[in-house]
Amino acid sequence: MSDDPRTASDHAPAGPENTAERVALWRALHVLADAPPHVFEDTVGLALVDPPAGWRGRPDMDAEFSAGFRASIVARARFVEEIVAEQAAAGVDQYVILGAGLDTFALRRPDPAARMTVFEVDQPGPQGWKRRRLDEAGYGVPGNLRMVPVDFETEDWWSALARAGFDAARPAVVASTGVAQYLTREATVSTLQSAARLAPGSTLILSFLLPMELIDAGDKDGLEASSAGARSSGTPFVSFFTPEDMLDLARTAGFRSVEHVTGTDLGERYFDERPDGLHPSSGEDFLLART
């Protein structure tokens, strides 16, 4: 699962979305609070957010309470970036991040990022804030990073990508994680249809939330609380998909091959045999689709 209800900060309209900030802080918290080996290491997002002293005392940052949530966040980040690195090694040189938030791939991974043009697609306000913070924090905008402002519900991200220099004739990796639950079903279908137009050899990685009846019993309270918190923040969860439904939508959109990857799969891959028992919450699964 992607988010937690117990947030403690409000932002000016030009700031990051609450969910994007929380994800960045959870990624950092994994490095700061969990024992090595770390599944994923990212404290750059923490530097961009630059939260007040004592941020780890926020209710949503409580190390015990947030354990399953942050484990899910770092598992999906590692999963995506492993695929990106694999595809970059195979010669794919375009990486599109839909709903990029405070993603820091272009800053943290000089190789494979140096071999790719990275397109971060996100809402105009938060993206403008991120651009300013990159400059203020001394990172700047890497030369291979294209920041593409789009409102997913009302604008065509495919056309915006083309204006930013994306070459539809060459294969790409497209990642959309932690986004589908905030969009209407129609918007997700549109995303799939657009992504299916990618050149042969392209890959889409898309995360989605499962309906309540498919959540492990021990995680249902967390999903209900997370959903309530999202509503109170003005970003309600509006879409849930069964794996069969998502696979059918991807096939109908035109993908050559589709695969369902469960959050449990990632838990077994990255967290088994950890002495601290850290393990992802259930509820978020993945579509891996290829053109």
C-alpha positions in Angstrom: 0.0 0.0 0.0 1.2 3.5 -0.7 0.0 6.0 1.9 -0.8 6.4 5.5 -3.6 8.6 7.0 -1.7 10.2 9.9 -0.1 13.1 8.2 1.0 16.1 10.1 1.7 18.9 7.6 -0.1 21.1 5.2 1.5 22.7 2.2 1.0 25.9 0.2 -0.5 25.2 -3.3 3.0 25.3 -4.9 4.5 22.7 -2.6 4.6 18.9 -3.0 1.5 16.8 -2.6 1.2 15.3 0.8 1.4 11.8 -0.7 4.6 12.6 -2.6 6.2 14.1 0.5 5.3 11.1 2.6 6.7 8.6 0.1 10.0 10.6 0.1 10.2 10.6 3.9 9.4 6.9 4.1 12.2 6.1 1.7 14.6 8.0 3.8 13.2 6.5 7.0 14.0 3.1 5.7 17.7 4.1 5.6 17.6 5.9 8.9 15.5 3.5 11.0 15.8 0.0 9.5 18.8 -2.2 9.9 20.9 -3.0 6.8 20.9 -4.4 4.3 18.6 -1.7 3.0 16.3 -2.7 0.2 16.5 0.7 -1.4 18.6 3.8 -0.4 17.2 7.3 -1.0 17.8 10.3 1.2 17.8 12.8 -1.6 14.0 13.1 -1.4 14.5 14.0 2.3 16.9 16.8 1.3 14.4 18.2 -1.1 11.5 18.1 1.4 13.7 19.6 4.1 11.2 18.9 6.8 11.3 20.6 10.2 13.4 19.2 12.9 11.6 16.4 14.7 9.9 15.1 11.5 10.5 11.6 12.6 8.1 12.3 15.5 5.2 12.8 13.1 2.5 10.1 13.7 2.8 8.9 10.1 6.6 8.5 10.5 6.4 6.3 13.7 8.8 3.5 12.9 6.7 0.7 14.1 3.4 1.9 12.7 4.8 2.8 9.3 6.8 -0.4 8.9 4.6 -2.2 6.4 3.9 1.0 4.5 7.5 2.0 4.0 8.5 -1.5 3.2 6.0 -1.5 0.4 7.3 1.9 -0.9 10.9 0.8 -1.0 10.0 -2.6 -2.5 8.2 -1.1 -5.4 11.0 1.5 -6.0 13.6 -1.2 -6.1 11.4 -3.4 -8.4 10.9 -0.5 -10.9 14.6 0.6 -10.9 15.8 -3.0 -11.4 13.7 -3.2 -14.6 14.9 0.2 -15.7 18.5 -0.8 -15.2 17.9 -4.0 -17.1 16.3 -2.2 -20.0 19.0 0.4 -20.1 21.6 -2.3 -20.4 19.6 -3.7 -23.3 19.8 -0.3 -25.1 16.5 1.3 -24.1 17.3 5.0 -23.6 14.0 6.6 -22.6 12.4 6.4 -19.1 9.0 8.0 -18.4 7.8 8.4 -14.8 4.1 9.2 -14.7 3.2 11.0 -11.4 6.9 11.4 -10.6 6.4 13.2 -7.4 9.7 13.4 -5.6 11.4 10.6 -7.5 15.1 11.0 -7.5 16.3 8.4 -10.0 18.0 10.9 -12.3 20.1 12.2 -9.3 20.9 8.9 -7.5 21.7 6.6 -10.4 24.2 8.2 -12.7 24.5 4.8 -14.4 22.0 3.8 -15.9 20.5 7.3 -15.8 23.3 8.8 -17.8 22.4 6.4 -20.7 18.7 7.5 -20.7 16.6 10.6 -21.1 14.3 10.7 -18.1 10.9 12.3 -18.5 9.2 13.2 -15.2 5.5 13.8 -15.8 3.5 15.4 -12.9 1.1 18.1 -11.9 2.4 21.6 -12.8 2.4 23.1 -9.3 4.3 20.4 -7.4 6.7 20.0 -10.3 7.5 23.7 -10.3 8.2 23.5 -6.6 10.5 20.5 -7.2 12.4 22.3 -9.8 13.0 25.2 -7.4 14.1 22.8 -4.6 16.5 21.1 -6.9 18.2 24.4 -7.5 18.0 25.5 -3.9 19.5 22.2 -2.6 22.4 22.4 -5.0 21.4 19.5 -7.2 20.1 21.4 -10.2 18.2 19.8 -13.0 20.3 17.1 -14.7 20.8 17.6 -18.4 19.1 14.3 -19.2 16.0 15.1 -17.2 12.9 16.5 -18.8 10.2 17.8 -16.4 6.8 17.5 -18.1 3.8 19.3 -16.4 0.5 17.5 -17.0 -2.9 17.2 -15.3 -3.7 13.5 -15.9 -7.5 13.9 -15.6 -7.8 16.7 -18.2 -4.6 16.6 -20.4 -3.0 14.2 -22.8 0.3 13.2 -21.3 1.3 11.5 -24.6 1.2 14.8 -26.4 3.0 16.5 -23.6 5.8 14.0 -23.8 6.2 14.6 -27.5 6.6 18.3 -26.9 9.3 17.5 -24.4 11.3 15.6 -26.9 10.1 12.0 -26.4 10.7 9.9 -29.5 7.7 7.5 -29.9 9.6 5.6 -32.6 12.1 4.3 -29.9 11.3 1.9 -27.1 10.9 3.2 -23.5 10.2 2.2 -20.0 7.1 3.8 -18.5 6.5 3.6 -14.7 3.3 4.7 -13.0 3.3 3.7 -9.3 1.1 5.0 -6.5 -1.1 6.9 -9.1 -3.9 4.7 -10.3 -5.8 4.7 -7.0 -6.2 8.5 -7.3 -7.5 8.5 -10.9 -10.8 7.5 -12.3 -11.0 4.1 -14.1 -11.4 6.0 -17.3 -8.2 7.9 -16.8 -6.3 4.6 -16.1 -7.8 3.0 -19.2 -6.6 6.1 -21.2 -3.1 5.7 -19.7 -3.0 2.0 -20.8 -4.2 2.9 -24.3 -1.6 5.6 -24.7 1.2 3.4 -23.3 0.2 0.6 -25.6 1.2 2.9 -28.5 4.8 2.8 -27.4 7.4 1.4 -29.8 7.9 -2.4 -29.8 10.3 -3.4 -27.0 8.8 -1.0 -24.5 7.8 -1.8 -20.9 5.0 -0.5 -18.7 5.1 -0.9 -14.9 1.9 0.2 -13.2 0.9 -0.3 -9.6 -2.7 -0.6 -8.5 -4.6 -1.1 -5.2 -6.6 -4.3 -4.7 -10.3 -4.3 -3.5 -10.8 -4.7 0.2 -11.9 -8.4 -0.2 -8.5 -9.3 -1.6 -6.4 -7.7 1.2 -4.8 -9.9 3.9 -7.0 -9.7 7.0 -4.2 -8.2 9.0 -3.8 -5.3 6.6 -7.5 -4.3 6.2 -7.5 -1.8 9.1 -4.4 -0.1 7.5 -6.1 0.1 4.1 -9.3 1.6 5.7 -7.3 4.1 7.7 -5.2 5.0 4.7 -8.3 5.5 2.6 -9.8 7.7 5.2 -6.6 9.8 5.4 -6.5 10.2 1.7 -10.1 11.5 1.7 -9.4 14.0 4.4 -6.3 15.3 2.5 -8.5 15.9 -0.6 -6.9 13.1 -2.6 -9.4 10.2 -2.1 -8.8 6.7 -3.5 -11.3 6.4 -6.3 -10.2 3.2 -8.2 -9.4 -0.3 -7.2 -8.7 -3.2 -9.5 -8.6 -7.0 -9.3 -5.6 -8.5 -11.0 -7.8 -10.1 -13.6 -9.5 -6.8 -14.4 -6.2 -5.0 -14.8 -4.7 -7.7 -17.0 -7.9 -7.7 -19.2 -7.7 -3.9 -19.5 -4.0 -4.1 -20.6 -4.8 -6.8 -23.1 -7.7 -4.8 -24.5 -5.4 -1.7 -24.7 -3.1 -3.7 -27.1 -0.1 -4.9 -25.1 1.7 -7.9 -26.5 2.3 -9.5 -23.1 1.0 -8.8 -19.6 2.0 -10.1 -16.2 0.7 -9.7 -12.7 3.3 -9.2 -10.0 2.0 -9.3 -6.4 3.2 -7.3 -3.5 3.8 -10.7 -1.8 6.2 -11.6 -4.6 8.2 -8.5 -3.9 8.1 -9.2 -0.2 9.6 -12.7 -0.7 12.1 -11.3 -3.2 13.5 -8.5 -1.0 12.6 -9.1 2.6 12.7 -12.8 3.4 14.9 -13.8 6.2 15.4 -10.3 7.5 16.0 -10.6 11.3 14.0 -7.5 12.0 10.8 -9.0 10.4 10.3 -5.9 8.1 7.8 -6.9 5.4 5.5 -5.0 3.0 1.8 -4.6 3.7 -0.5 -6.3 1.2 -2.8 -4.4 -1.0 -0.7 -3.0 -3.8 0.1 -5.2 -6.9 1.7 -4.5 -10.2 1.0 -4.8 -13.9 4.1 -5.5 -16.0 3.2 -5.1 -19.7 5.3 -5.1 -22.9 4.6 -3.9 -26.4 
